[in-house]
Every structure is written in structure tokens, then in C-alpha cells.
Amino acid sequence: MATSKLFITGATGYIGGDFLYEAYHSRPTWEISALARSEVAVSSLQEKYPRIRIVRGDLDSADLLRDEAQRADIVLHFANCDHEASANALLKGMAEHTADRPGWYIHTSGTGILTFEDGRNQTCGVRRDKVFNDWTGVLELINLPCDAFHRNVDEIVTATIEDVPKNFRTAIVCPCCIYGDGRGPGNRSSTQVYTLATHILERGRGFVVGEGRNIWHYVHIRDLSKLFVLLTNAAAAGGEGASWDSEGFYFAENGNVTWGDISEAITEAAFRNGYITTKDLDVLDWDATAALDPKGPYRWGSNSRGYALRATKLRVRPRSRIRVQHERQEATLERGGKCSILSIICLYYYHQVYS
């Protein structure tokens, strides 16, 4: 297709906002339409991206979403990955594509889907050795247990794989713990590290969940955006060079880290800069962590391990890796309020080539 028409949701969110920045500046021939649910969102998008078309509505605007999905060549759903109605509406629109004008649907999930064993057993802080991968293990990933996070919507996507006739193709992108400053007009930060730092400040003491040996993989927001852009580029070229449907499942990750190490790094940074009076760590069990944050046992106490092998076929080469470093922390102190400051300090635990 000479000029590809894109429709995206979540354009002012962390993931969708950074993708929009990357796509707008690197692919000027793409005709992008973006869903916006408020006048504030409309204004911020128009100011930053004057070439895009704004569509006023929200995830419950079923008819609007269906019509936009039918109109677009490629749909990227970045908004709420647990919102069933929006996924259903978008896929109904995709089903209206024809053989001479096929459609492409790229859905954003998350590696919270891999935490189901810890959730079922209410274990936190323990290391699990199971590591998924999206190449030889893709069949397992598209058939994960229905009680896994985000599966309610992932199943809506994968249920279309065997549809006949079918004139659209699908892919699911599954990022892990995302870090780095976003470049979009709205939310520019992820939640996992930020909320952990916030609770440490509010408590006045650091904490580790259980043994702190649980592992998550991580990805820089710009590496994630490059994956989405390359996958969209493949769709615009007719799908060649990428995997779709039953093989269209992509992890996005650069490496892995234990949450005990992250908690320790945040606490050390907070203590060194005078925000808390001790660098000792409390040990919290499942219930105590859930009392702080209902999602806390999953965010900081579960295991989410999955290797991104499929993305390498799109020539995604991550540019950032984790390493502990404290020497740059003082330089961040003047940015934002305390919670923002500590989140930024913590992210220097991640060595960012981009900065």
C-alpha cells in the first residue's frame, strides 16, 4: 500500500504516545488517525502533531471504533488491554475488510499474563525458573490459562485466527516492565517502578516483597516503540518479514532483573538524598503488600520471564541494558516533586544509552 492509513488508541498514554512520536517523525507518509476522549487530549495532540486526524470518542464508542477500524489499513490498540468492548468493536471493523484491501490489527497486551502461577498460589518474592519464549513457545503463549491477566482480551484477538473468510491479520505485542522517559503529549512514565518509589517515600522506609528473588524482564520505551514501528512497517508492506495470527506474538524485552535489587536501589537512593532516614528494608508478605497496593504483589512480587526472540527477526536491536550506578543521581534532584524525583533516580539503576 502506497500510503498507509493508521488508527491508534491510547495516543496520550505512555506506550501509544511514544509510538506516535516515533511514527510521526520517522514515517511522515503514514496517515494517522488518533482516538481522543477529551478536549485536553485533542488540544495536546493537535499542538504536537498537526498532521494527524483526531477522532473524538472513547473505548466505549463501539460504533465509532468499528467504523474507524474498517476505514484504516492498520489498527494499533494501545489503550486499556483489559477492555473487552473496545477490542470487540475494533475487530468487528477489521472483519469488514476485503480481499483486495486487507487489514492489520496490532494489539498491546502485557507480560502480566505470565504471573498466573504466583497469583494462583499467592507466592511473592520467590524465583521461578520457568522462562517463556515467543519463538518455539508461541503456541503455549496463545493458549495460556484463561485466569491469566489480560487473557480476557488476548483471547478475543486469538479467536479470530481461524475465521473464514478472513481479510485481516493480527499480532499481539507483549511488553514487560517498561522504563525510560516517554516522548508523548500525555503520560510519560510507566507505573511499576514509579509506584514502588512512591510507596517507599510515603512509608519512610524501603521494603522488599518476600525474598525479593522474583524476576521480571524489562524494556526501554524507545525500543518498544521501534518494535511497533517495524511491525507496522511490515503490515504496510503486505505483512512480509513479520509473523501474524497463530505466530503473531511478540515479547518486548532487553534483559531481566530481580525486584529485590530494584527495591534496594530505590531505598539506597532515597536514603542517600535525605528522603528517608534509614536504608534498612522491611520484608512484606502478600497481604502486607496488597494492603499498600492491591496490585503490589503482582507488580513487585511475581515472576514474569519471557525472551523476545521473534522481535529479532524484525531486526529490533535493543540499545539499553541494566546496570547499577549511583554517580548520576544528584543531577536529577531538581526535576519534579519528591515522587517524580525518586522515580527518576531509580531509573538511573537502568543504564540508558538514549539519555
VOVEXKOL-20626 format. One record per residue: residue in three letters; y, x, z of N, C-alpha, C in turn. Coordinates in pm, whole numbers, padded with zeros to 5 digits, always signed. Example, Ala and Ser with C-alpha at 12.3 -4.5 7.8 and 13.67 -1.06 7.14 Angstrom:
2
ALA-00569+01319+00780-00450+01230+00780-00330+01320+00780/SER-00225+01285+00708-00106+01367+00714+00003+01290+00787/
***
This chain:
355
MET-00119+00085+00000+00000+00000+00000+00124+00088+00000/ALA+00216+00062-00091+00333+00149-00108+00424+00146+00014/THR+00463+00025+00057+00546+00009+00175+00471-00078+00274/SER+00437-00023+00388+00357-00096+00485+00446-00176+00579/LYS+00405-00300+00603+00475-00386+00698+00399-00387+00830/LEU+00467-00345+00936+00407-00339+01068+00465-00448+01157/PHE+00382-00502+01244+00429-00589+01351+00377-00532+01482/ILE+00468-00509+01578+00426-00450+01704+00472-00535+01821/THR+00389-00537+01925+00428-00596+02053+00453-00481+02151/GLY+00519-00512+02263+00541-00409+02364+00639-00301+02322/ALA+00736-00335+02239+00826-00234+02183+00919-00172+02286/THR+00941-00238+02398+01024-00179+02504+00940-00127+02619/GLY+00808-00128+02603+00719-00074+02704+00702+00077+02690/TYR+00627+00134+02779+00607+00279+02781+00534+00327+02656/ILE+00419+00267+02625+00339+00312+02511+00400+00266+02379/GLY+00428+00137+02370+00486+00084+02246+00622+00140+02216/GLY+00701+00164+02320+00834+00220+02299+00831+00361+02245/ASP+00737+00441+02295+00728+00578+02244+00671+00581+02103/PHE+00573+00493+02076+00523+00483+01939+00635+00445+01843/LEU+00716+00346+01881+00824+00301+01794+00921+00415+01764/TYR+00952+00494+01864+01039+00610+01843+00976+00705+01741/GLU+00850+00738+01762+00781+00833+01674+00770+00777+01532/ALA+00731+00651+01520+00712+00591+01388+00845+00576+01314/TYR+00947+00532+01384+01078+00509+01322+01134+00638+01263/HIS+01115+00748+01335+01174+00875+01290+01084+00954+01196/SER+00953+00932+01203+00864+01012+01118+00813+00936+00996/ARG+00823+00803+00996+00775+00723+00883+00883+00623+00842/PRO+00992+00670+00781+01105+00582+00750+01075+00473+00648/THR+00965+00486+00573+00934+00383+00473+00860+00263+00533/TRP+00812+00276+00655+00744+00163+00717+00846+00054+00752/GLU+00813-00069+00719+00897-00183+00756+00843-00240+00888/ILE+00917-00217+00994+00868-00250+01128+00935-00376+01181/SER+00853-00470+01226+00900-00588+01299+00850-00575+01443/ALA+00938-00605+01539+00902-00586+01679+00929-00713+01758/LEU+00833-00752+01841+00849-00868+01928+00941-00832+02045/ALA+01035-00920+02075+01126-00900+02188+01139-01032+02262/ARG+01125-01029+02394+01122-01155+02469+01254-01189+02537/SER+01354-01102+02530+01482-01130+02596+01596-01076+02512/GLU+01716-01126+02539+01834-01077+02468+01861-00931+02500/VAL+01830-00891+02622+01847-00750+02660+01757-00662+02574/ALA+01632-00705+02556+01540-00628+02472+01586-00626+02328/VAL+01634-00740+02278+01685-00747+02141+01799-00648+02122/SER+01893-00649+02214+02011-00561+02202+01972-00414+02206/SER+01883-00378+02299+01845-00237+02311+01770-00189+02188/LEU+01685-00275+02132+01611-00237+02011+01703-00227+01890/GLN+01795-00322+01875+01887-00318+01762+01978-00196+01767/GLU+02019-00160+01888+02109-00046+01902+02039+00085+01867/LYS+01915+00099+01910+01845+00225+01889+01776+00232+01753/TYR+01734+00116+01701+01658+00115+01575+01717+00010+01480/PRO+01828+00038+01418+01896-00062+01335+01816-00108+01213/ARG+01718-00030+01170+01642-00069+01051+01531-00170+01079/ILE+01492-00187+01204+01377-00273+01230+01417-00420+01235/ARG+01320-00505+01215+01340-00650+01223+01294-00697+01362/ILE+01378-00771+01431+01347-00820+01565+01292-00962+01555/VAL+01183-00987+01625+01123-01120+01631+01133-01167+01776/ARG+01210-01272+01799+01230-01321+01935+01115-01412+01977/GLY+01047-01375+02086+00936-01453+02137+00865-01375+02246/ASP+00752-01428+02294+00676-01357+02396+00527-01372+02367/LEU+00444-01323+02459+00300-01322+02434+00238-01461+02435/ASP+00310-01558+02484+00260-01696+02482+00307-01775+02360/SER+00381-01709+02271+00429-01775+02148+00319-01768+02042/ALA+00216-01849+02061+00094-01836+01981+00119-01854+01832/ASP+00191-01957+01793+00215-01981+01651+00295-01867+01588/LEU+00393-01819+01662+00476-01709+01613+00391-01583+01593/LEU+00308-01550+01690+00224-01432+01680+00126-01443+01564/ARG+00068-01561+01547-00024-01582+01435+00047-01561+01301/ASP+00166-01619+01288+00240-01608+01162+00281-01464+01134/GLU+00324-01392+01237+00365-01253+01218+00246-01164+01182/ALA+00131-01192+01241+00012-01114+01208-00033-01138+01065/GLN-00016-01261+01019-00051-01291+00880+00046-01224+00783/ARG+00172-01216+00823+00276-01159+00738+00265-01007+00728/ALA+00223-00943+00836+00220-00796+00842+00095-00741+00774/ASP+00105-00616+00732-00013-00544+00685-00091-00486+00803/ILE-00016-00438+00902-00076-00370+01016-00014-00425+01143/VAL-00098-00463+01239-00051-00512+01369-00093-00412+01476/LEU+00002-00374+01561-00027-00289+01676+00010-00365+01802/HIS-00090-00395+01883-00070-00474+02005-00064-00380+02124/PHE+00060-00348+02168+00081-00256+02279+00104-00327+02412/ALA+00133-00456+02408+00168-00527+02530+00043-00553+02614/ASN+00056-00633+02714-00046-00661+02816-00188-00665+02759/CYS-00269-00565+02796-00404-00555+02739-00502-00651+02805/ASP-00455-00731+02901-00540-00832+02964-00501-00974+02923/HIS-00410-00986+02828-00356-01117+02789-00439-01173+02673/GLU-00527-01267+02705-00622-01318+02606-00555-01400+02497/ALA-00458-01483+02535-00398-01574+02437-00329-01500+02324/SER-00260-01391+02356-00190-01316+02252-00287-01249+02157/ALA-00396-01193+02211-00496-01130+02124-00560-01234+02032/ASN-00591-01350+02087-00648-01457+02005-00553-01500+01893/ALA-00425-01515+01927-00327-01559+01827-00310-01455+01717/LEU-00300-01329+01755-00283-01223+01656-00404-01214+01564/LEU-00523-01225+01622-00644-01216+01540-00661-01338+01449/LYS-00610-01453+01491-00611-01569+01401-00523-01542+01279/GLY-00410-01476+01302-00324-01439+01191-00390-01337+01100/MET-00460-01241+01160-00530-01141+01079-00638-01206+00992/ALA-00701-01311+01045-00808-01378+00971-00757-01447+00845/GLU-00627-01464+00833-00569-01528+00715-00540-01429+00601/HIS-00568-01302+00625-00552-01204+00517-00658-01227+00410/THR-00632-01174+00293-00721-01196+00179-00782-01065+00133/ALA-00880-01075+00045-00948-00955-00003-00853-00862-00077/ASP-00755-00918-00148-00662-00833-00221-00542-00792-00135/ARG-00538-00841-00013-00434-00798+00082-00494-00794+00223/PRO-00578-00693+00248-00645-00684+00378-00547-00647+00490/GLY-00587-00677+00612-00504-00646+00728-00573-00547+00820/TRP-00493-00490+00909-00542-00389+01003-00486-00422+01141/TYR-00575-00425+01240-00537-00461+01377-00573-00347+01471/ILE-00472-00290+01537-00492-00177+01628-00455-00223+01768/HIS-00554-00227+01855-00538-00283+01989-00535-00172+02094/THR-00447-00188+02192-00438-00092+02302-00513-00145+02423/SER-00611-00069+02468-00685-00101+02590-00651+00005+02695/GLY-00746+00046+02776-00720+00150+02875-00850+00192+02941/THR-00855+00317+02988-00981+00366+03043-01011+00315+03183/GLY-00931+00220+03231-00974+00145+03348-01107+00077+03324/ILE-01143+00058+03197-01273-00003+03164-01390+00082+03214/LEU-01366+00209+03242-01473+00299+03283-01492+00304+03434/THR-01413+00228+03509-01417+00235+03655-01509+00132+03718/PHE-01589+00064+03638-01664-00052+03689-01766-00015+03797/GLU-01826+00103+03789-01924+00141+03892-01857+00155+04029/ASP-01741+00217+04033-01669+00228+04160-01624+00091+04208/GLY-01581+00006+04115-01538-00128+04154-01651-00211+04211/ARG-01766-00205+04148-01881-00283+04195-01926-00238+04333/ASN-01922-00107+04359-01973-00052+04484-01865-00024+04587/GLN-01739-00051+04550-01624-00022+04636-01630+00121+04689/THR-01659+00213+04598-01656+00355+04632-01525+00414+04584/CYS-01469+00502+04662-01344+00566+04619-01342+00710+04667/GLY-01291+00795+04581-01279+00936+04614-01403+01018+04590/VAL-01511+00956+04541-01633+01030+04513-01635+01070+04366/ARG-01701+01179+04338-01713+01225+04199-01834+01160+04135/ARG-01815+01107+04016-01926+01057+03936-01942+01147+03814/ASP-02066+01179+03783-02093+01275+03677-02101+01213+03538/LYS-02107+01081+03531-02115+01014+03401-01986+01036+03323/VAL-02000+01091+03202-01885+01111+03114-01916+01041+02981/PHE-01833+00945+02946-01849+00873+02820-01788+00956+02707/ASN-01827+00924+02584-01756+00982+02469-01751+00878+02358/ASP-01650+00889+02275-01626+00786+02173-01686+00820+02037/TRP-01775+00919+02034-01839+00955+01908-01985+00912+01909/THR-02069+00985+01980-02209+00945+01988-02228+00827+02083/GLY-02131+00802+02169-02143+00694+02267-02063+00570+02235/VAL-02022+00554+02110-01932+00443+02077-02000+00307+02095/LEU-02129+00297+02066-02198+00169+02083-02197+00125+02229/GLU-02213+00221+02319-02207+00191+02462-02068+00140+02501/LEU-01965+00197+02442-01828+00162+02478-01789+00023+02432/ILE-01838-00019+02317-01801-00154+02271-01893-00261+02330/ASN-01985-00215+02417-02074-00310+02486-02075-00286+02637/LEU-01963-00243+02691-01953-00222+02835-01970-00355+02908/PRO-02002-00351+03038-02022-00476+03113-01898-00565+03109/CYS-01921-00694+03110-01811-00789+03097-01720-00790+03219/ASP-01766-00733+03333-01681-00729+03452-01592-00604+03456/ALA-01601-00519+03355-01513-00402+03349-01371-00447+03316/PHE-01274-00372+03370-01134-00402+03340-01112-00407+03188/HIS-01027-00499+03146-00981-00511+03007-01088-00561+02910/ARG-01211-00577+02957-01317-00622+02867-01294-00764+02819/ASN-01223-00844+02898-01198-00982+02856-01126-00987+02721/VAL-01038-00889+02697-00966-00886+02570-01036-00796+02469/ASP-01091-00684+02514-01166-00598+02422-01276-00678+02351/GLU-01340-00768+02426-01448-00848+02366-01396-00944+02260/ILE-01273-00990+02276-01213-01076+02173-01198-00997+02043/VAL-01162-00870+02056-01146-00784+01938-01281-00753+01875/THR-01376-00708+01957-01505-00666+01902-01586-00785+01850/ALA-01556-00906+01898-01628-01024+01850-01601-01051+01702/THR-01494-00993+01648-01462-01015+01506-01536-00920+01413/ILE-01607-00823+01469-01668-00718+01387-01763-00777+01282/GLU-01841-00874+01322-01942-00931+01232-01894-01055+01159/ASP-01766-01088+01169-01715-01206+01100-01736-01196+00948/VAL-01779-01305+00889-01797-01312+00743-01742-01446+00695/PRO-01654-01448+00595-01590-01330+00535-01486-01273+00630/LYS-01453-01148+00610-01354-01082+00695-01269-00991+00608/ASN-01140-01014+00612-01047-00936+00530-00950-00855+00615/PHE-00995-00819+00735-00916-00728+00818-01012-00639+00896/ARG-00960-00527+00941-01041-00433+01018-00970-00402+01149/THR-01048-00362+01248-00993-00343+01382-01022-00204+01436/ALA-00938-00162+01529-00961-00040+01606-00905-00061+01746/ILE-00970-00003+01844-00924-00007+01983-00891+00136+02025/VAL-00771+00154+02077-00729+00284+02131-00724+00270+02283/CYS-00787+00364+02351-00809+00352+02495-00752+00476+02566/PRO-00624+00474+02603-00566+00588+02674-00607+00590+02821/CYS-00596+00707+02880-00631+00725+03021-00503+00731+03104/CYS-00495+00823+03199-00372+00838+03279-00267+00907+03192/ILE-00162+00835+03160-00060+00887+03069+00051+00953+03150/TYR+00103+01062+03101+00216+01128+03167+00318+01172+03063/GLY+00433+01213+03109+00541+01256+03021+00649+01150+03009/ASP+00769+01193+02977+00882+01101+02962+00873+01029+02829/GLY+00873+00896+02832+00875+00818+02709+01011+00826+02641/ARG+01014+00792+02514+01138+00801+02436+01189+00665+02391/GLY+01130+00558+02442+01169+00425+02401+01293+00375+02472/PRO+01338+00254+02438+01461+00199+02494+01442+00130+02628/GLY+01318+00112+02673+01292+00041+02798+01222+00128+02899/ASN+01102+00090+02935+01024+00166+03033+00985+00302+02976/ARG+01016+00407+03050+00989+00543+03001+00890+00619+03090/SER+00825+00551+03182+00732+00621+03270+00606+00538+03291/SER+00497+00609+03320+00371+00544+03349+00369+00498+03495/THR+00259+00437+03538+00257+00379+03672+00173+00457+03773/GLN+00063+00518+03731-00031+00572+03828+00031+00679+03917/VAL+00089+00780+03859+00148+00888+03937+00274+00840+04007/TYR+00354+00761+03938+00480+00713+03995+00454+00633+04122/THR+00360+00539+04117+00335+00456+04235+00274+00536+04349/LEU+00191+00634+04317+00136+00721+04421+00248+00796+04492/ALA+00340+00853+04415+00454+00925+04473+00540+00832+04557/THR+00561+00711+04508+00642+00614+04581+00581+00582+04717/HIS+00451+00560+04722+00386+00527+04849+00387+00645+04946/ILE+00375+00765+04895+00382+00882+04982+00520+00892+05045/LEU+00623+00868+04968+00759+00869+05023+00779+00758+05125/GLU+00733+00638+05093+00753+00525+05184+00678+00544+05315/ARG+00558+00604+05309+00480+00628+05430+00535+00745+05511/GLY+00600+00838+05442+00645+00959+05508+00534+01061+05527/ARG+00419+01034+05468+00303+01124+05476+00222+01113+05347/GLY+00163+01224+05309+00073+01222+05195-00062+01164+05233/PHE-00137+01126+05133-00272+01075+05159-00362+01104+05041/VAL-00489+01108+05070-00591+01122+04967-00687+01005+04983/VAL-00736+00953+04874-00827+00839+04879-00970+00891+04888/GLY-01036+00862+05000-01171+00912+05022-01175+01063+05019/GLU-01274+01117+04951-01287+01263+04942-01189+01323+04842/GLY-01129+01242+04758-01035+01293+04659-01100+01369+04545/ARG-01230+01351+04527-01302+01426+04424-01319+01347+04295/ASN-01269+01225+04293-01281+01141+04174-01194+01195+04061/ILE-01240+01175+03939-01179+01239+03822-01129+01134+03723/TRP-01011+01157+03674-00957+01082+03559-00918+01183+03451/HIS-00924+01139+03329-00868+01218+03219-00720+01181+03204/TYR-00645+01266+03138-00501+01245+03123-00461+01270+02978/VAL-00346+01214+02940-00293+01235+02805-00141+01232+02810/HIS-00079+01318+02733+00067+01316+02722+00109+01201+02630/ILE+00216+01135+02664+00261+01018+02589+00287+01051+02442/ARG+00334+01172+02414+00362+01206+02273+00234+01231+02194/ASP+00132+01286+02260+00003+01300+02193-00055+01162+02163/LEU-00039+01070+02257-00088+00934+02236-00015+00868+02118/SER+00115+00885+02111+00191+00827+02000+00149+00886+01866/LYS+00121+01015+01864+00077+01077+01739-00057+01018+01694/LEU-00145+00990+01790-00272+00927+01755-00248+00790+01692/PHE-00162+00709+01753-00132+00578+01697-00069+00590+01558/VAL+00020+00685+01539+00085+00702+01409-00017+00743+01303/LEU-00105+00836+01336-00205+00881+01240-00304+00770+01206/LEU-00339+00690+01306-00429+00578+01280-00361+00473+01192/THR-00234+00448+01220-00157+00355+01137-00142+00409+00995/ASN-00121+00538+00985-00109+00601+00854-00239+00584+00774/ALA-00352+00598+00842-00481+00578+00775-00495+00434+00729/ALA-00452+00340+00811-00457+00198+00771-00370+00174+00649/ALA-00251+00233+00648-00159+00216+00535-00217+00272+00406/ALA-00306+00369+00419-00369+00430+00301-00502+00363+00266/GLY-00530+00249+00328-00652+00177+00296-00766+00203+00391/GLY-00738+00272+00502-00839+00295+00605-00914+00424+00595/GLU-00900+00494+00484-00977+00616+00463-00942+00723+00565/GLY-01045+00793+00614-01024+00902+00709-01024+00860+00853/ALA-01036+00731+00881-01040+00680+01017-01162+00591+01035/SER-01194+00561+01160-01307+00474+01192-01256+00336+01230/TRP-01330+00233+01190-01288+00095+01215-01406+00010+01259/ASP-01373-00106+01313-01473-00206+01351-01574-00149+01451/SER-01702-00145+01419-01803-00104+01517-01791+00042+01558/GLU-01720+00123+01479-01696+00262+01516-01549+00287+01550/GLY-01470+00183+01548-01326+00198+01569-01285+00195+01715/PHE-01329+00292+01790-01294+00302+01932-01250+00446+01959/TYR-01128+00460+02008-01069+00593+02026-01022+00613+02169/PHE-01083+00709+02240-01021+00756+02363-00900+00842+02325/ALA-00805+00852+02418-00692+00944+02402-00683+01025+02530/GLU-00710+01154+02522-00707+01238+02642-00691+01384+02605/ASN-00635+01460+02701-00613+01604+02682-00698+01689+02775/GLY-00756+01628+02879-00830+01701+02980-00852+01613+03101/ASN-00890+01672+03215-00916+01590+03332-00869+01659+03460/VAL-00857+01580+03566-00804+01630+03694-00857+01540+03805/THR-00869+01594+03926-00907+01511+04039-00781+01452+04103/TRP-00794+01330+04155-00679+01267+04218-00647+01330+04353/GLY-00743+01396+04414-00712+01471+04536-00614+01583+04508/ASP-00632+01652+04396-00539+01758+04358-00399+01703+04330/ILE-00393+01587+04266-00262+01527+04237-00193+01488+04367/SER-00267+01424+04459-00208+01385+04588-00156+01507+04664/GLU-00234+01613+04662-00193+01735+04732-00066+01793+04670/ALA-00058+01792+04537+00060+01848+04470+00185+01766+04499/ILE+00173+01633+04498+00288+01548+04530+00334+01572+04673/THR+00238+01575+04765+00271+01593+04906+00338+01727+04930/GLU+00286+01831+04869+00346+01964+04882+00489+01964+04829/ALA+00511+01900+04715+00645+01894+04658+00740+01816+04747/ALA+00693+01704+04801+00777+01622+04889+00814+01697+05016/PHE+00717+01767+05072+00743+01844+05195+00839+01959+05167/ARG+00816+02031+05060+00899+02147+05028+01045+02108+05006/ASN+01065+01990+04954+01201+01946+04925+01262+01857+05033/GLY+01194+01846+05147+01251+01780+05262+01242+01629+05264/TYR+01159+01570+05179+01146+01424+05177+01050+01373+05284/ILE+00954+01454+05323+00863+01420+05432+00854+01541+05524/THR+00807+01518+05647+00813+01624+05749+00684+01700+05766/THR+00579+01661+05695+00451+01731+05705+00382+01730+05569/LYS+00302+01832+05547+00222+01832+05424+00076+01800+05452/ASP+00048+01754+05575-00087+01709+05607-00119+01582+05530/LEU-00245+01566+05494-00289+01450+05416-00375+01357+05502/ASP-00339+01230+05506-00427+01129+05565-00539+01097+05466/VAL-00652+01056+05519-00764+01013+05435-00776+00861+05447/LEU-00762+00791+05335-00767+00645+05334-00895+00597+05266/ASP-00956+00494+05325-01074+00434+05263-01030+00324+05166/TRP-01127+00253+05111-01098+00148+05012-00999+00045+05066/ASP-01029-00009+05185-00946-00117+05240-00805-00069+05272/ALA-00793+00049+05328-00660+00101+05362-00578+00128+05237/THR-00643+00176+05133-00573+00200+05006-00531+00068+04943/ALA-00620-00031+04947-00588-00162+04891-00475-00230+04967/ALA-00463-00201+05098-00352-00257+05176-00219-00201+05129/LEU-00219-00075+05086-00098-00015+05029-00066-00073+04893/ASP-00168-00084+04811-00153-00129+04673-00285-00193+04631/PRO-00287-00321+04595-00413-00385+04557-00488-00312+04446/LYS-00414-00243+04360-00479-00167+04252-00504-00021+04291/GLY-00463+00017+04411-00472+00156+04454-00611+00216+04448/PRO-00716+00144+04496-00849+00204+04490-00892+00241+04349/TYR-00847+00163+04250-00879+00193+04111-00787+00302+04056/ARG-00658+00291+04086-00561+00386+04031-00588+00528+04079/TRP-00618+00545+04208-00626+00680+04265-00761+00714+04324/GLY-00856+00617+04327-00983+00643+04393-01105+00631+04304/SER-01087+00586+04181-01201+00564+04092-01221+00682+03997/ASN-01329+00676+03922-01357+00774+03817-01340+00709+03681/SER-01274+00780+03592-01256+00733+03454-01268+00854+03364/ARG-01388+00878+03315-01417+01001+03242-01466+00969+03102/GLY-01390+01014+03003-01429+00989+02865-01366+01089+02771/TYR-01447+01153+02689-01398+01254+02595-01352+01190+02464/ALA-01236+01233+02417-01178+01182+02292-01223+01270+02176/LEU-01340+01242+02123-01392+01319+02010-01349+01259+01877/ARG-01336+01128+01872-01305+01061+01745-01164+01095+01698/ALA-01071+01113+01792-00933+01143+01754-00922+01276+01680/THR-01013+01368+01708-01007+01497+01639-01032+01481+01490/LYS-01101+01375+01452-01125+01350+01309-00996+01311+01238/LEU-00899+01262+01315-00767+01231+01259-00673+01350+01272/ARG-00729+01462+01313-00654+01587+01329-00545+01576+01436/VAL-00578+01502+01543-00490+01499+01659-00520+01625+01740/ARG-00420+01708+01761-00435+01831+01836-00342+01825+01957/PRO-00396+01790+02074-00310+01780+02192-00232+01909+02216/ARG-00105+01893+02256-00019+02008+02277+00010+02035+02423/SER-00058+01967+02514-00027+01987+02655-00154+01991+02738/ARG-00151+02070+02841-00263+02085+02933-00210+02089+03076/ILE-00299+02056+03168-00260+02058+03309-00270+02198+03367/ARG-00174+02232+03451-00189+02346+03540-00091+02325+03656/VAL-00126+02375+03771-00038+02358+03887+00076+02457+03877/GLN+00197+02411+03897+00312+02501+03900+00422+02438+03983/HIS+00481+02517+04068+00586+02467+04157+00721+02530+04128/GLU+00727+02634+04049+00850+02709+04036+00963+02631+03970/ARG+00934+02521+03900+01039+02447+03829+01083+02322+03904/GLN+01032+02300+04023+01058+02174+04090+01205+02153+04126/GLU+01270+02256+04181+01408+02237+04225+01500+02191+04113/ALA+01471+02227+03992+01557+02192+03878+01560+02042+03851/THR+01467+01967+03909+01459+01824+03880+01527+01739+03986/LEU+01580+01798+04091+01622+01720+04207+01741+01630+04181/GLU+01822+01659+04084+01942+01579+04063+01916+01457+03975/ARG+01794+01436+03933+01764+01325+03842+01715+01204+03919/GLY+01793+01099+03920+01748+00971+03973+01743+00964+04123/GLY+01690+00852+04175+01673+00834+04318+01548+00903+04366/LYS+01520+00893+04494+01411+00970+04552+01277+00946+04483/CYS+01243+00820+04459+01112+00793+04399+01104+00853+04259/SER+01211+00840+04183+01212+00897+04049+01204+01048+04057/ILE+01277+01105+04149+01275+01250+04165+01135+01299+04192/LEU+01066+01236+04288+00935+01286+04325+00834+01267+04214/SER+00845+01160+04138+00756+01143+04024+00778+01254+03922/ILE+00903+01289+03897+00934+01396+03803+00881+01529+03856/ILE+00901+01553+03985+00849+01675+04045+00697+01681+04028/CYS+00631+01569+04056+00486+01565+04045+00442+01596+03904/LEU+00516+01549+03806+00474+01570+03669+00489+01714+03625/TYR+00555+01796+03704+00551+01938+03673+00418+02000+03714/TYR+00338+01919+03783+00198+01957+03803+00128+01964+03668/TYR+00180+01887+03573+00132+01892+03437+00220+01988+03358/HIS+00161+02085+03297+00238+02180+03215+00270+02113+03082/GLN+00398+02090+03056+00437+02017+02937+00496+02111+02831/VAL+00426+02125+02724+00475+02206+02613+00598+02141+02551/TYR+00609+02008+02563+00715+01935+02496+00851+01957+02557/SER+00859+01992+02685+00989+01997+02753+01070+02118+02710/
***
